[in-house]
Amino acid sequence: MNKNLMTTVRELHTFLILWVTQSFSALGSAMTNFALVIWSYQQHGSALTTSLLAICSYAPYVLLSIFAGTLTDRWNKKVTMLISDSFAALCTIFVFILMATGSLQVWHLYLINALNGLMNTIQQPASDVAISLLVPQQHYQKVSGMRSLSNSLVTVLTPVLAAALLSFTSIQVVILFDLITFVTAFLALLCFIRIPESTKQNTTGNETVLQAAKSGLRYLRDNRGILDLILFLAIINFTASIFNAALPAMMLSRTGGGELALGMVNTATGLATMFGSVLVTMLPAPKSRVRVIFNSLLFAMSTENFILAFGRSIPVWCLGAVLGWVFIPVMGANMDVLFRTKIPVEMQGRVYSARNTLQFFTIPLGYLCGGLLVDRVFEPFMAAQPLNSLLVVLFGAGKGSGAALLFLVIGIFGALSCLPFRADKHIWRLEQ
């Protein structure tokens, strides 16, 4: 066993350096985002205000990702990642200066998030392709589980560390920590990581950006199983984005809630995904990856939303978070393996870029709908209910009860949306 472990470490040593340092940087970025979400909600008390932060991040990413594939396949992956990360750090420095001088406004964050989203259009597919180039195919599931594990650790540590720093210092200290993590990851990537180029022929040399976008879409058109799976995940992302928009509004407003409740639920989510990540890293390949993907998402949609809708305390909300997220890393790892093994590596930049547009365009729509539904529909609706009504008995009274009702609606929608795709013959053919 020790010999196998040493062999695995030797085969993955470059990836391990990249993984650890990039995860450290992701922790710093997540802590800054967490602190800024709380800051913006405290400034305006609106779910739509905080939702717009995510909308501004995703909108340029979704709109332009489809055209970035030819750049990702053509450009040096390492240089692309270094430039993108440096630009994000400059944006963070700008926020720090505005915060230190007392000049920060919410619209500044909207603009900065939009610029970061623009850079992510080339950084994300470059990073995805880099993993394929660094990792032997037999380790794809293990590596996907490890990446999910690091994301889980970030989710667990973010509210704890950010809340501690905010309590004892200030938001400026959180941002400084973010910059320290960036420098660490940047130097590691610059000095210790060599990302090889694909050994297969790259066909992007004579392609224009528009032609590359068409080639990515054409590949998906000719591979209906991958396309239908992406469209299924687009619907799931829409539901999850409404959830993400409503969660801070309910946690920060509900009786028995507040910053502690939001932090505890985020921590429970991270612990659940951490357990799922360890599980998928250790498990052998399943007989049916497609079945695992559908069952994991159906279980998630059928549990957390309903528990959050009817729950009234932190322990119950945390239980919902655990049930909703424990199998998400298992789903993500199996989906990642399907994509990496079915899509040729020399096409992955273009196909991933097309995927990013199709799979993630529903995220800003979901955040927008979630913010509007909480502020303009469900909260006013619940505020107008008499105290003896059935809805008040089920979901409570006061601010946050409308968001709880919304969780019931998206729970039903999310569970039902899994069923048609579960019968999709094109997706099942990916098993062959």
Secondary structure, 3 states (H helix, E strand, C coil): CHHHHHHHHHHHHHHHHHHHHHHHHHHHHHHHHHHHHHHHHHHHCCHHHHHHHHHHHHHHHHHHHCCCHHHHHHCCHHHHHHHHHHHHHHHHHHHHHHHHCCCCCHHHHHHHHHHHHHHHHHHHHHHHHHHHHHCCHHHHHHHHHHHHHHHHHHHHHHHHHHHHHHHHCCHHHHHHHHHHHHHHHHHHHHHHCCCCCCCCCCCCCCCCHHHHHHHHHHHHHHCHHHHHHHHHHHHHHHHHHHHHHHHHHHHHHCCCCCHHHHHHHHHHHHHHHHHHHHHHHHCCCCCCHHHHHHHHHHHHHCCHHHHHHHCCCHHHHHHHHHHHHCCHHHHHHHHHHHHHHHCCHHHHHHHHHHHHHHHHCHHHHHHHHHHHHHHHHHHHHHHCCCCCCHHHHHHCCCCCHHHHHHHHHHHHHHHHHHHHHHCCHHHHHHHC
